[in-house]
């Protein structure tokens, strides 16, 4: 197995091939949805909740099919799909609770990411140590913001953070589109 990381040119070309002629429309769509999310964060929070709920429900039905095909008859074999279906159903029936749960997941994510950034600052003492520390501090600040405003703040913050993420993803795709082979950077 190849343990060497691919270079930036390989990554850019792979992404261009994957998205093909749809790279520009996808990038624009992501940016538009992200801007809409910043303008209407509660709607994007609800959409995010709905998408996650749908994924959980699909996973639950998929697991049920798997259990039937494997002729599983133990209660433990049916708990996982049941939990997935119930969780997805609750997120649809009570979207505010689902969005609040997503807010809790963001808190956990930002705390873990801060920990990673602080530990990486020691590993990369010469290259970007300050950026790792800065990123860790920003992660802690965002986690605190979610924590002190939870659960009501999640209704707006989830939409804002998802919207910002979509905008940056769209911008990155636009930068990929404009990157030429051998360029080495995404400017």
JOGIGI-V580645 format. One record per backbone hydrogen bond with DSSP energy under -1.0 kcal/mol. NH is the residue of the N-H (numbers start at 0). CO is the residue of the C=O. E is the energy in kcal/mol with one decimal. If there is no record, write none. Layout:
nh: {NH,NH}
co: {CO,CO}
e: {E,E}
This chain:
nh: {10,11,12,13,14,15,16,17,18,19,21,22,25,26,27,28,29,30,31,32,33,34,35,36,37,38,39,43,44,45,46,47,48,49,50,51,52,53,54,55,56,57,58,59,60,61,62,63,64,65,66,67,68,69,70,71,77,81,82,83,84,85,86,87,88,89,90,91,92,93,97,98,99,100,101,102,103,104,105,106,107,108,109,110,111,112,113,114,115,116,117,118,119,120,122,123,131,132,133,134,135,136,137,138,139,140,141,142,143,144,145,146,147,148,152,154,155,156,157,159,160,161,162,163,164,165,166,167,168,169,170,171,172,173,174,175,176,177,182}
co: {6,7,8,9,10,11,12,13,14,15,18,19,21,22,23,24,25,26,27,28,29,30,31,32,33,34,35,39,40,41,42,43,44,45,46,47,48,49,50,51,52,53,54,55,56,57,58,59,60,61,62,63,64,65,67,66,74,77,78,79,80,81,82,83,84,85,86,87,88,89,93,94,95,96,97,98,99,100,101,102,103,104,105,106,107,108,109,110,111,112,113,114,115,116,118,119,127,128,129,130,131,132,133,134,135,136,137,138,139,140,141,142,143,144,148,151,152,152,153,155,156,157,158,159,160,161,162,163,164,165,166,167,168,169,170,171,172,173,179}
e: {-1.9,-2.7,-2.4,-2.3,-2.5,-2.4,-2.3,-2.3,-2.3,-2.4,-1.9,-1.4,-2.4,-2.4,-2.6,-2.5,-2.6,-2.1,-2.6,-2.7,-2.4,-2.5,-2.6,-2.4,-1.8,-2.0,-2.5,-1.8,-2.4,-2.1,-2.5,-2.6,-2.4,-2.4,-2.6,-2.4,-2.5,-2.6,-2.2,-2.2,-2.5,-2.7,-2.5,-2.3,-2.5,-2.5,-2.5,-2.0,-2.4,-2.2,-2.7,-2.5,-2.6,-2.0,-1.3,-2.4,-1.4,-1.6,-2.9,-2.4,-2.6,-2.7,-2.7,-2.4,-2.5,-2.7,-2.2,-1.5,-2.9,-3.1,-1.8,-2.9,-2.2,-2.1,-2.1,-2.2,-1.9,-2.0,-2.2,-2.1,-2.2,-2.7,-2.9,-2.0,-2.4,-2.8,-2.2,-2.3,-2.5,-2.6,-2.7,-2.5,-2.5,-1.5,-1.1,-2.7,-2.1,-2.2,-2.8,-2.7,-2.3,-2.3,-2.4,-2.5,-2.2,-2.4,-2.5,-2.5,-2.6,-2.3,-2.6,-2.5,-3.0,-1.2,-4.0,-1.2,-1.0,-3.2,-1.9,-2.2,-2.9,-2.5,-2.5,-2.7,-2.1,-2.4,-2.2,-2.4,-2.5,-2.5,-2.4,-2.5,-2.1,-2.2,-2.4,-2.3,-2.3,-1.7,-2.0}
